[in-house]
Amino acid sequence: MPVTENRFAVIYCRVSSIKQTTAGDGLRSQETRCREFARMKNYEVLHVFTDDVSGSKAERPGMTAMLAYIKKRKGEQTAVIIDDVSRLARGLDAHLQLRAKILKAGGVLQSPSIEFGEDPDSIMVENLLATVAQHQRQKNGQQTKNRMRARLQNGYHVFQAPVGYRYERVSGRGKMLKRDEPVASVIIEALEGYASGRFETQADVMRFLEKSPFFPKPAAGRVTNERVAVMLKQPVYAGYIEAPEWGVSLRPGQHEGLISFETYKQIQDRLNGVNRLPKRRNLNEDFPLRGFVLCCDCDTPLTASWSTGSHARYPYYLCRKRGCPSYGKSIRRDELEAQFETLLQSVQPTERLFKVATGMFRQLWDHRLEQAENHAKALGEQLLKIEKQIGQFLDRIVSSDVPSVISAYERKVKALEEDKIVINEKRAIGAKPVSSFDDTVRTALGFLANPWNIWAGGRLEDRRTVLKLAFTDRLRYDREKGFRTAEMSLPFKVLKRLCGAEEGMARPKGFEPLTPRFVVWCSIQLSYGRI
């Protein structure tokens, strides 16, 4: 339908993404060609509307605004000029929908590339061109996906760079993930902290990231639980990639991992409920001993709260067990925590005993070095056993025709492949330690020398770690007499027994029998990074 009376027009331009509006010149090129066509037709261009969305979508902000603009012209015909059929849509259904909406709003579709008409031949050509545009979009999408999948299979990450990484172009290898400091170090601390139990819940990780000045946050300054959950599940941080929806199984990536694969597996175990630490939603920095101190009358964990007075708010610990003699009777926070700090300071060993503890750590270190070779052999044997199991499961998959059984075998194979990765990672570390004795055990010795120093640091995560490492059980508190006898952890028990030894004895009687237990304890804590 030609425009005969009011020769006015609007221009509609579209590109497929926001990036194309800044990195390319597509919108301006389309507008220039459409304006040239308008001058040739003696049209006055009233407005230019643009979109930066896929051509497969019919709902677009620019298109909606253009249709509303045409309708306001109160039935006057308006030419809608597009550069090409593909600029209106890249799908036959979307094209037909938009074509009908433009006509209904009072617009007449025109283009320098095609003459739109209502006769059967014109409609056939128009639909054919729309179908070709759809095919091009689908073909381009398929080719892009195939190239991305092939790159994934070669170990290259192809999606948006996870926080802690950035893309950097490498000669001959394209864009690759590289560590982005100082954010990468923050991510390492968060992931390893969750794996070791330093952060008991995902909410603890969230609070840690929110407090970090280096971790990128939205304008509101909040880190969401969803964002933390995605980070914890990312194998990219362990140096591996996978894309199950594209048929790409877990495999080593071409980039450097921030954590070990073993740490990644520990995180997944915790997320899946394996060795999960109990969650406490009521822990906060105001009351670090909440839940760890028991009422001496009923053995119920003390809770805590702020009490509002006439002039200020006051912090208290108290027992909430009905029927308990101490029910509802408040204990001033400063009083209880001051007594606890006195208790914690009392376990500080003398200089002589600290030297003994250092010697015990040295013995543990030497013992580990001696066992390294045997451990490497054991890992090799374990690897052969796993490979044999994988072969057996693959044989069963080939011989089975039951889908559920095949899926079960495939899950087994996947789990065994992950075990292989962990074992190979351990073997790659080698028999020699990655750092010296002094560098490795400095934190552990610092904890044994004076756990109160770590407590005094003030961070809730560190304080909870002190409670777990210094005591084997919760503390019982009497409102009249204070803390009852505390059950200290093994290292402090050892040091306490050594306190009763004769002053001149470098290795007093009873030292040897206790050492193996102490070695085991230290091994576990060092392995999980808890000291």
C-alpha positions as a Python dict, from the first residue, in 0.01 Angstrom:
ca = {
    (1, 'M'): (0, 0, 0),
    (2, 'P'): (181, 317, -112),
    (3, 'V'): (190, 636, 91),
    (4, 'T'): (6, 904, -104),
    (5, 'E'): (-103, 1189, 126),
    (6, 'N'): (108, 1255, 435),
    (7, 'R'): (456, 1168, 322),
    (8, 'F'): (612, 1108, 663),
    (9, 'A'): (835, 826, 773),
    (10, 'V'): (1012, 670, 1072),
    (11, 'I'): (1329, 463, 1053),
    (12, 'Y'): (1381, 137, 1239),
    (13, 'C'): (1735, -3, 1287),
    (14, 'R'): (1842, -315, 1475),
    (15, 'V'): (2164, -494, 1575),
    (16, 'S'): (2187, -824, 1759),
    (17, 'S'): (2367, -719, 2079),
    (18, 'I'): (2463, -424, 2297),
    (19, 'K'): (2828, -481, 2207),
    (20, 'Q'): (2752, -413, 1839),
    (21, 'T'): (2622, -68, 1929),
    (22, 'T'): (2964, 32, 2068),
    (23, 'A'): (3212, -191, 1886),
    (24, 'G'): (3055, -160, 1539),
    (25, 'D'): (2887, 95, 1316),
    (26, 'G'): (2581, -111, 1219),
    (27, 'L'): (2311, 122, 1351),
    (28, 'R'): (2452, 435, 1190),
    (29, 'S'): (2512, 259, 859),
    (30, 'Q'): (2151, 136, 852),
    (31, 'E'): (2021, 484, 939),
    (32, 'T'): (2229, 646, 661),
    (33, 'R'): (2095, 408, 396),
    (34, 'C'): (1736, 452, 518),
    (35, 'R'): (1765, 833, 515),
    (36, 'E'): (1898, 819, 160),
    (37, 'F'): (1593, 609, 63),
    (38, 'A'): (1362, 861, 238),
    (39, 'R'): (1511, 1152, 42),
    (40, 'M'): (1460, 962, -281),
    (41, 'K'): (1092, 909, -187),
    (42, 'N'): (1054, 1269, -62),
    (43, 'Y'): (966, 1148, 290),
    (44, 'E'): (1019, 1360, 598),
    (45, 'V'): (1186, 1145, 868),
    (46, 'L'): (1010, 1208, 1199),
    (47, 'H'): (1203, 976, 1428),
    (48, 'V'): (1461, 697, 1436),
    (49, 'F'): (1401, 392, 1659),
    (50, 'T'): (1669, 137, 1743),
    (51, 'D'): (1702, -202, 1915),
    (52, 'D'): (1999, -413, 2023),
    (53, 'V'): (1832, -754, 2063),
    (54, 'S'): (1819, -1079, 1869),
    (55, 'G'): (1614, -1083, 1551),
    (56, 'S'): (1435, -1397, 1669),
    (57, 'K'): (1241, -1196, 1931),
    (58, 'A'): (923, -1006, 1845),
    (59, 'E'): (908, -816, 2175),
    (60, 'R'): (1162, -531, 2171),
    (61, 'P'): (1173, -192, 2347),
    (62, 'G'): (1250, 6, 2031),
    (63, 'M'): (984, -169, 1827),
    (64, 'T'): (724, -118, 2102),
    (65, 'A'): (806, 253, 2119),
    (66, 'M'): (783, 284, 1740),
    (67, 'L'): (441, 116, 1725),
    (68, 'A'): (311, 345, 2000),
    (69, 'Y'): (447, 649, 1813),
    (70, 'I'): (274, 548, 1490),
    (71, 'K'): (-58, 490, 1668),
    (72, 'K'): (-46, 843, 1814),
    (73, 'R'): (-50, 984, 1462),
    (74, 'K'): (-425, 911, 1467),
    (75, 'G'): (-461, 695, 1163),
    (76, 'E'): (-228, 891, 934),
    (77, 'Q'): (-20, 655, 728),
    (78, 'T'): (348, 651, 815),
    (79, 'A'): (621, 480, 620),
    (80, 'V'): (834, 246, 834),
    (81, 'I'): (1172, 222, 662),
    (82, 'I'): (1407, -68, 734),
    (83, 'D'): (1742, -134, 571),
    (84, 'D'): (1671, -501, 500),
    (85, 'V'): (1423, -777, 584),
    (86, 'S'): (1676, -925, 827),
    (87, 'R'): (1675, -596, 1025),
    (88, 'L'): (1306, -638, 1098),
    (89, 'A'): (1344, -999, 1207),
    (90, 'R'): (1555, -1310, 1163),
    (91, 'G'): (1268, -1552, 1201),
    (92, 'L'): (959, -1608, 988),
    (93, 'D'): (717, -1609, 1285),
    (94, 'A'): (864, -1289, 1430),
    (95, 'H'): (859, -1125, 1086),
    (96, 'L'): (491, -1202, 1030),
    (97, 'Q'): (395, -1083, 1379),
    (98, 'L'): (579, -752, 1342),
    (99, 'R'): (453, -701, 987),
    (100, 'A'): (93, -736, 1113),
    (101, 'K'): (152, -505, 1411),
    (102, 'I'): (302, -233, 1192),
    (103, 'L'): (8, -251, 951),
    (104, 'K'): (-243, -243, 1237),
    (105, 'A'): (-74, 62, 1394),
    (106, 'G'): (-107, 254, 1066),
    (107, 'G'): (240, 198, 925),
    (108, 'V'): (351, 90, 580),
    (109, 'L'): (668, -118, 565),
    (110, 'Q'): (924, -4, 308),
    (111, 'S'): (1289, -80, 233),
    (112, 'P'): (1556, 8, -25),
    (113, 'S'): (1630, -366, -54),
    (114, 'I'): (1283, -501, -133),
    (115, 'E'): (943, -376, -252),
    (116, 'F'): (674, -493, -16),
    (117, 'G'): (343, -574, -178),
    (118, 'E'): (15, -753, -108),
    (119, 'D'): (5, -966, -421),
    (120, 'P'): (92, -1339, -393),
    (121, 'D'): (428, -1305, -571),
    (122, 'S'): (545, -1019, -347),
    (123, 'I'): (434, -1204, -35),
    (124, 'M'): (617, -1516, -148),
    (125, 'V'): (943, -1324, -206),
    (126, 'E'): (906, -1146, 129),
    (127, 'N'): (845, -1470, 319),
    (128, 'L'): (1129, -1638, 133),
    (129, 'L'): (1368, -1361, 235),
    (130, 'A'): (1246, -1384, 596),
    (131, 'T'): (1303, -1760, 587),
    (132, 'V'): (1653, -1710, 447),
    (133, 'A'): (1726, -1459, 729),
    (134, 'Q'): (1603, -1716, 981),
    (135, 'H'): (1825, -1983, 826),
    (136, 'Q'): (2127, -1750, 840),
    (137, 'R'): (2062, -1677, 1208),
    (138, 'Q'): (2026, -2044, 1292),
    (139, 'K'): (2332, -2137, 1086),
    (140, 'N'): (2543, -1866, 1247),
    (141, 'G'): (2429, -1980, 1590),
    (142, 'Q'): (2513, -2341, 1509),
    (143, 'Q'): (2857, -2251, 1375),
    (144, 'T'): (2932, -2034, 1678),
    (145, 'K'): (2823, -2308, 1917),
    (146, 'N'): (3031, -2568, 1729),
    (147, 'R'): (3341, -2347, 1748),
    (148, 'M'): (3283, -2279, 2116),
    (149, 'R'): (3231, -2650, 2188),
    (150, 'A'): (3549, -2743, 2000),
    (151, 'R'): (3742, -2485, 2200),
    (152, 'L'): (3593, -2623, 2524),
    (153, 'Q'): (3703, -2972, 2423),
    (154, 'N'): (4058, -2836, 2392),
    (155, 'G'): (4044, -2700, 2746),
    (156, 'Y'): (3969, -2332, 2681),
    (157, 'H'): (3701, -2145, 2874),
    (158, 'V'): (3465, -1970, 2631),
    (159, 'F'): (3202, -1812, 2854),
    (160, 'Q'): (3210, -1493, 3059),
    (161, 'A'): (3524, -1477, 3270),
    (162, 'P'): (3447, -1580, 3631),
    (163, 'V'): (3527, -1322, 3897),
    (164, 'G'): (3896, -1355, 3983),
    (165, 'Y'): (3990, -1407, 3617),
    (166, 'R'): (4014, -1185, 3310),
    (167, 'Y'): (4059, -1265, 2943),
    (168, 'E'): (4395, -1193, 2787),
    (169, 'R'): (4487, -1255, 2425),
    (170, 'V'): (4777, -1501, 2387),
    (171, 'S'): (4960, -1535, 2057),
    (172, 'G'): (4853, -1850, 1875),
    (173, 'R'): (4599, -1948, 2141),
    (174, 'G'): (4335, -1676, 2133),
    (175, 'K'): (4181, -1533, 2448),
    (176, 'M'): (4270, -1719, 2767),
    (177, 'L'): (4178, -1683, 3132),
    (178, 'K'): (4443, -1515, 3346),
    (179, 'R'): (4448, -1445, 3719),
    (180, 'D'): (4304, -1108, 3804),
    (181, 'E'): (4471, -981, 4120),
    (182, 'P'): (4397, -883, 4390),
    (183, 'V'): (4049, -1034, 4338),
    (184, 'A'): (4198, -1380, 4271),
    (185, 'S'): (4360, -1391, 4616),
    (186, 'V'): (4027, -1301, 4777),
    (187, 'I'): (3857, -1587, 4587),
    (188, 'I'): (4128, -1831, 4699),
    (189, 'E'): (4081, -1739, 5064),
    (190, 'A'): (3703, -1770, 5034),
    (191, 'L'): (3709, -2111, 4860),
    (192, 'E'): (3977, -2265, 5080),
    (193, 'G'): (3808, -2121, 5387),
    (194, 'Y'): (3481, -2292, 5300),
    (195, 'A'): (3653, -2621, 5215),
    (196, 'S'): (3842, -2631, 5547),
    (197, 'G'): (3547, -2527, 5762),
    (198, 'R'): (3681, -2185, 5852),
    (199, 'F'): (3360, -2054, 5695),
    (200, 'E'): (3087, -2278, 5831),
    (201, 'T'): (2814, -2168, 5592),
    (202, 'Q'): (2773, -2002, 5255),
    (203, 'A'): (2647, -1698, 5445),
    (204, 'D'): (2989, -1676, 5614),
    (205, 'V'): (3153, -1672, 5270),
    (206, 'M'): (2909, -1403, 5161),
    (207, 'R'): (2994, -1183, 5460),
    (208, 'F'): (3367, -1231, 5400),
    (209, 'L'): (3334, -1123, 5036),
    (210, 'E'): (3120, -824, 5130),
    (211, 'K'): (3387, -701, 5371),
    (212, 'S'): (3666, -735, 5116),
    (213, 'P'): (3741, -401, 4946),
    (214, 'F'): (3873, -582, 4637),
    (215, 'F'): (3577, -809, 4560),
    (216, 'P'): (3353, -647, 4293),
    (217, 'K'): (3004, -568, 4422),
    (218, 'P'): (2694, -412, 4269),
    (219, 'A'): (2590, -59, 4357),
    (220, 'A'): (2399, -181, 4664),
    (221, 'G'): (2719, -335, 4800),
    (222, 'R'): (2554, -672, 4863),
    (223, 'V'): (2685, -1013, 4759),
    (224, 'T'): (2395, -1250, 4698),
    (225, 'N'): (2371, -1611, 4813),
    (226, 'E'): (2315, -1715, 4451),
    (227, 'R'): (2645, -1559, 4347),
    (228, 'V'): (2831, -1741, 4625),
    (229, 'A'): (2664, -2071, 4532),
    (230, 'V'): (2774, -2036, 4168),
    (231, 'M'): (3132, -1959, 4275),
    (232, 'L'): (3150, -2265, 4500),
    (233, 'K'): (3035, -2494, 4218),
    (234, 'Q'): (3276, -2361, 3953),
    (235, 'P'): (3539, -2622, 3849),
    (236, 'V'): (3710, -2337, 3662),
    (237, 'Y'): (3867, -2225, 3990),
    (238, 'A'): (4037, -2567, 4018),
    (239, 'G'): (4182, -2539, 3667),
    (240, 'Y'): (3918, -2759, 3504),
    (241, 'I'): (3626, -2697, 3268),
    (242, 'E'): (3307, -2878, 3174),
    (243, 'A'): (2984, -2810, 2987),
    (244, 'P'): (2746, -3107, 3037),
    (245, 'E'): (2471, -2935, 2836),
    (246, 'W'): (2707, -2936, 2536),
    (247, 'G'): (2839, -3287, 2596),
    (248, 'V'): (3179, -3166, 2722),
    (249, 'S'): (3284, -3369, 3027),
    (250, 'L'): (3517, -3251, 3302),
    (251, 'R'): (3871, -3203, 3173),
    (252, 'P'): (4189, -3005, 3253),
    (253, 'G'): (4171, -2645, 3139),
    (254, 'Q'): (4441, -2446, 2964),
    (255, 'H'): (4428, -2183, 3241),
    (256, 'E'): (4588, -2175, 3585),
    (257, 'G'): (4364, -2291, 3871),
    (258, 'L'): (4329, -2089, 4189),
    (259, 'I'): (4273, -2394, 4412),
    (260, 'S'): (4353, -2764, 4391),
    (261, 'F'): (4099, -3010, 4257),
    (262, 'E'): (4103, -3184, 4595),
    (263, 'T'): (3989, -2858, 4757),
    (264, 'Y'): (3717, -2829, 4491),
    (265, 'K'): (3594, -3179, 4577),
    (266, 'Q'): (3589, -3094, 4948),
    (267, 'I'): (3370, -2796, 4864),
    (268, 'Q'): (3131, -3014, 4661),
    (269, 'D'): (3115, -3268, 4946),
    (270, 'R'): (3015, -2993, 5187),
    (271, 'L'): (2757, -2856, 4944),
    (272, 'N'): (2612, -3205, 4898),
    (273, 'G'): (2590, -3269, 5271),
    (274, 'V'): (2902, -3486, 5308),
    (275, 'N'): (3097, -3395, 5624),
    (276, 'R'): (2883, -3086, 5654),
    (277, 'L'): (2943, -2878, 5965),
    (278, 'P'): (2631, -2787, 6160),
    (279, 'K'): (2483, -2458, 6049),
    (280, 'R'): (2406, -2187, 6300),
    (281, 'R'): (2211, -1890, 6176),
    (282, 'N'): (2245, -1698, 6502),
    (283, 'L'): (2623, -1656, 6506),
    (284, 'N'): (2747, -1301, 6488),
    (285, 'E'): (3044, -1095, 6592),
    (286, 'D'): (2859, -948, 6891),
    (287, 'F'): (2844, -1286, 7067),
    (288, 'P'): (3125, -1518, 6949),
    (289, 'L'): (3066, -1766, 7236),
    (290, 'R'): (2694, -1812, 7165),
    (291, 'G'): (2617, -2182, 7134),
    (292, 'F'): (2964, -2289, 7255),
    (293, 'V'): (2913, -2221, 7626),
    (294, 'L'): (2670, -2446, 7818),
    (295, 'C'): (2461, -2360, 8119),
    (296, 'C'): (2612, -2547, 8414),
    (297, 'D'): (2267, -2625, 8558),
    (298, 'C'): (2106, -2788, 8252),
    (299, 'D'): (2385, -2830, 7992),
    (300, 'T'): (2185, -2622, 7741),
    (301, 'P'): (2385, -2389, 7512),
    (302, 'L'): (2361, -2029, 7625),
    (303, 'T'): (2196, -1789, 7387),
    (304, 'A'): (2259, -1414, 7379),
    (305, 'S'): (2083, -1088, 7308),
    (306, 'W'): (2091, -714, 7352),
    (307, 'S'): (1881, -568, 7630),
    (308, 'T'): (1748, -214, 7598),
    (309, 'G'): (1787, 0, 7910),
    (310, 'S'): (1674, 353, 7984),
    (311, 'H'): (1987, 509, 7833),
    (312, 'A'): (2157, 241, 7625),
    (313, 'R'): (2157, -119, 7501),
    (314, 'Y'): (2342, -387, 7696),
    (315, 'P'): (2471, -729, 7577),
    (316, 'Y'): (2396, -1043, 7781),
    (317, 'Y'): (2433, -1421, 7764),
    (318, 'L'): (2151, -1623, 7921),
    (319, 'C'): (1986, -1966, 7945),
    (320, 'R'): (1650, -2014, 7774),
    (321, 'K'): (1572, -2365, 7907),
    (322, 'R'): (1240, -2354, 8090),
    (323, 'G'): (1256, -2520, 8429),
    (324, 'C'): (1630, -2456, 8466),
    (325, 'P'): (1731, -2271, 8788),
    (326, 'S'): (1921, -2024, 8567),
    (327, 'Y'): (1635, -1971, 8321),
    (328, 'G'): (1622, -1610, 8205),
    (329, 'K'): (1901, -1497, 8438),
    (330, 'S'): (2138, -1275, 8243),
    (331, 'I'): (2518, -1289, 8246),
    (332, 'R'): (2695, -974, 8136),
    (333, 'R'): (2880, -1035, 7812),
    (334, 'D'): (3192, -849, 7924),
    (335, 'E'): (3213, -1059, 8239),
    (336, 'L'): (3174, -1396, 8067),
    (337, 'E'): (3406, -1318, 7777),
    (338, 'A'): (3671, -1170, 8009),
    (339, 'Q'): (3673, -1497, 8206),
    (340, 'F'): (3701, -1689, 7881),
    (341, 'E'): (4000, -1482, 7769),
    (342, 'T'): (4167, -1547, 8105),
    (343, 'L'): (4109, -1921, 8048),
    (344, 'L'): (4251, -1900, 7697),
    (345, 'Q'): (4558, -1709, 7814),
    (346, 'S'): (4624, -1973, 8078),
    (347, 'V'): (4699, -2238, 7816),
    (348, 'Q'): (4993, -2042, 7675),
    (349, 'P'): (5303, -2265, 7712),
    (350, 'T'): (5635, -2149, 7853),
    (351, 'E'): (5927, -2087, 7623),
    (352, 'R'): (6078, -2425, 7714),
    (353, 'L'): (5757, -2608, 7631),
    (354, 'F'): (5719, -2416, 7308),
    (355, 'K'): (6061, -2542, 7202),
    (356, 'V'): (5944, -2895, 7278),
    (357, 'A'): (5634, -2840, 7065),
    (358, 'T'): (5853, -2709, 6783),
    (359, 'G'): (6061, -3025, 6809),
    (360, 'M'): (5746, -3233, 6784),
    (361, 'F'): (5643, -3051, 6468),
    (362, 'R'): (5990, -3108, 6328),
    (363, 'Q'): (5949, -3478, 6402),
    (364, 'L'): (5617, -3473, 6218),
    (365, 'W'): (5784, -3300, 5923),
    (366, 'D'): (6065, -3556, 5902),
    (367, 'H'): (5815, -3838, 5940),
    (368, 'R'): (5614, -3704, 5647),
    (369, 'L'): (5925, -3685, 5429),
    (370, 'E'): (6009, -4047, 5507),
    (371, 'Q'): (5661, -4159, 5413),
    (372, 'A'): (5645, -3958, 5091),
    (373, 'E'): (5800, -4228, 4871),
    (374, 'N'): (5571, -4500, 5005),
    (375, 'H'): (5276, -4268, 4962),
    (376, 'A'): (5366, -4207, 4597),
    (377, 'K'): (5380, -4583, 4535),
    (378, 'A'): (5044, -4629, 4706),
    (379, 'L'): (4892, -4358, 4489),
    (380, 'G'): (5023, -4532, 4179),
    (381, 'E'): (4866, -4861, 4285),
    (382, 'Q'): (4541, -4684, 4365),
    (383, 'L'): (4543, -4522, 4021),
    (384, 'L'): (4585, -4858, 3848),
    (385, 'K'): (4298, -4997, 4052),
    (386, 'I'): (4071, -4708, 3953),
    (387, 'E'): (4162, -4745, 3585),
    (388, 'K'): (4075, -5114, 3609),
    (389, 'Q'): (3737, -5029, 3765),
    (390, 'I'): (3667, -4774, 3491),
    (391, 'G'): (3741, -5037, 3228),
    (392, 'Q'): (3502, -5279, 3395),
    (393, 'F'): (3222, -5022, 3407),
    (394, 'L'): (3278, -4930, 3041),
    (395, 'D'): (3247, -5297, 2947),
    (396, 'R'): (2918, -5314, 3138),
    (397, 'I'): (2790, -5003, 2960),
    (398, 'V'): (2861, -5158, 2622),
    (399, 'S'): (2687, -5483, 2714),
    (400, 'S'): (2382, -5321, 2877),
    (401, 'D'): (2073, -5196, 2696),
    (402, 'V'): (1882, -5064, 3001),
    (403, 'P'): (1898, -4680, 3006),
    (404, 'S'): (1876, -4652, 3387),
    (405, 'V'): (2158, -4903, 3433),
    (406, 'I'): (2372, -4725, 3173),
    (407, 'S'): (2315, -4391, 3350),
    (408, 'A'): (2418, -4544, 3684),
    (409, 'Y'): (2737, -4683, 3531),
    (410, 'E'): (2813, -4348, 3369),
    (411, 'R'): (2781, -4173, 3706),
    (412, 'K'): (3021, -4426, 3854),
    (413, 'V'): (3270, -4366, 3574),
    (414, 'K'): (3245, -3990, 3623),
    (415, 'A'): (3312, -4024, 3997),
    (416, 'L'): (3612, -4249, 3931),
    (417, 'E'): (3747, -4005, 3673),
    (418, 'E'): (3731, -3730, 3935),
    (419, 'D'): (3917, -3956, 4179),
    (420, 'K'): (4184, -4003, 3910),
    (421, 'I'): (4221, -3626, 3881),
    (422, 'V'): (4275, -3593, 4256),
    (423, 'I'): (4533, -3873, 4261),
    (424, 'N'): (4723, -3736, 3962),
    (425, 'E'): (4717, -3394, 4126),
    (426, 'K'): (4871, -3539, 4443),
    (427, 'R'): (5135, -3724, 4243),
    (428, 'A'): (5219, -3409, 4051),
    (429, 'I'): (5297, -3231, 4375),
    (430, 'G'): (5580, -3479, 4426),
    (431, 'A'): (5756, -3609, 4732),
    (432, 'K'): (5929, -3280, 4811),
    (433, 'P'): (5736, -3014, 5005),
    (434, 'V'): (5649, -2698, 4817),
    (435, 'S'): (5784, -2481, 5099),
    (436, 'S'): (6023, -2501, 5392),
    (437, 'F'): (5946, -2632, 5738),
    (438, 'D'): (5943, -2281, 5886),
    (439, 'D'): (5703, -2144, 5624),
    (440, 'T'): (5467, -2441, 5648),
    (441, 'V'): (5416, -2463, 6023),
    (442, 'R'): (5452, -2096, 6117),
    (443, 'T'): (5076, -2055, 6164),
    (444, 'A'): (5042, -2378, 6362),
    (445, 'L'): (5326, -2283, 6596),
    (446, 'G'): (5182, -1935, 6635),
    (447, 'F'): (4851, -2090, 6740),
    (448, 'L'): (5015, -2318, 6997),
    (449, 'A'): (5236, -2039, 7130),
    (450, 'N'): (4941, -1815, 7210),
    (451, 'P'): (4587, -1893, 7084),
    (452, 'W'): (4465, -1579, 7259),
    (453, 'N'): (4647, -1365, 7000),
    (454, 'I'): (4430, -1512, 6725),
    (455, 'W'): (4118, -1469, 6937),
    (456, 'A'): (4211, -1106, 7005),
    (457, 'G'): (4221, -1043, 6628),
    (458, 'G'): (3845, -1001, 6646),
    (459, 'R'): (3732, -1182, 6328),
    (460, 'L'): (3440, -1415, 6393),
    (461, 'E'): (3578, -1685, 6161),
    (462, 'D'): (3914, -1687, 6344),
    (463, 'R'): (3746, -1698, 6683),
    (464, 'R'): (3530, -1994, 6585),
    (465, 'T'): (3843, -2169, 6459),
    (466, 'V'): (4014, -2113, 6796),
    (467, 'L'): (3715, -2271, 6973),
    (468, 'K'): (3726, -2578, 6750),
    (469, 'L'): (4103, -2627, 6776),
    (470, 'A'): (4165, -2542, 7141),
    (471, 'F'): (3878, -2739, 7300),
    (472, 'T'): (3741, -3086, 7240),
    (473, 'D'): (3400, -3006, 7386),
    (474, 'R'): (3182, -2712, 7477),
    (475, 'L'): (3257, -2516, 7792),
    (476, 'R'): (3029, -2528, 8098),
    (477, 'Y'): (2969, -2203, 8282),
    (478, 'D'): (2846, -2148, 8638),
    (479, 'R'): (2703, -1804, 8716),
    (480, 'E'): (2865, -1809, 9059),
    (481, 'K'): (3195, -1992, 9000),
    (482, 'G'): (3261, -1912, 8631),
    (483, 'F'): (3394, -2166, 8381),
    (484, 'R'): (3427, -2525, 8496),
    (485, 'T'): (3722, -2746, 8399),
    (486, 'A'): (3770, -2722, 8023),
    (487, 'E'): (3844, -3020, 7801),
    (488, 'M'): (4142, -2897, 7601),
    (489, 'S'): (4245, -3047, 7267),
    (490, 'L'): (4529, -3298, 7246),
    (491, 'P'): (4823, -3060, 7183),
    (492, 'F'): (4742, -2855, 7492),
    (493, 'K'): (4692, -3171, 7697),
    (494, 'V'): (5038, -3283, 7589),
    (495, 'L'): (5189, -2949, 7684),
    (496, 'K'): (5007, -2955, 8017),
    (497, 'R'): (5152, -3298, 8100),
    (498, 'L'): (5494, -3175, 8001),
    (499, 'C'): (5451, -2888, 8248),
    (500, 'G'): (5464, -3144, 8528),
    (501, 'A'): (5791, -3292, 8402),
    (502, 'E'): (6124, -3223, 8565),
    (503, 'E'): (6282, -2897, 8450),
    (504, 'G'): (6605, -3050, 8319),
    (505, 'M'): (6440, -3322, 8112),
    (506, 'A'): (6456, -3238, 7744),
    (507, 'R'): (6244, -3541, 7651),
    (508, 'P'): (6061, -3644, 7967),
    (509, 'K'): (5906, -3981, 8025),
    (510, 'G'): (5571, -4009, 7853),
    (511, 'F'): (5677, -3793, 7560),
    (512, 'E'): (5717, -4077, 7310),
    (513, 'P'): (5377, -4243, 7367),
    (514, 'L'): (5201, -3909, 7324),
    (515, 'T'): (5386, -3801, 7013),
    (516, 'P'): (5210, -4028, 6759),
    (517, 'R'): (4868, -3900, 6865),
    (518, 'F'): (4997, -3546, 6846),
    (519, 'V'): (5140, -3620, 6502),
    (520, 'V'): (4806, -3752, 6381),
    (521, 'W'): (4624, -3445, 6512),
    (522, 'C'): (4872, -3208, 6350),
    (523, 'S'): (4855, -3402, 6024),
    (524, 'I'): (4478, -3367, 6004),
    (525, 'Q'): (4478, -2999, 6091),
    (526, 'L'): (4760, -2915, 5851),
    (527, 'S'): (4596, -3116, 5571),
    (528, 'Y'): (4275, -2914, 5599),
    (529, 'G'): (4448, -2582, 5658),
    (530, 'R'): (4291, -2540, 6001),
    (531, 'I'): (4616, -2435, 6169),
}
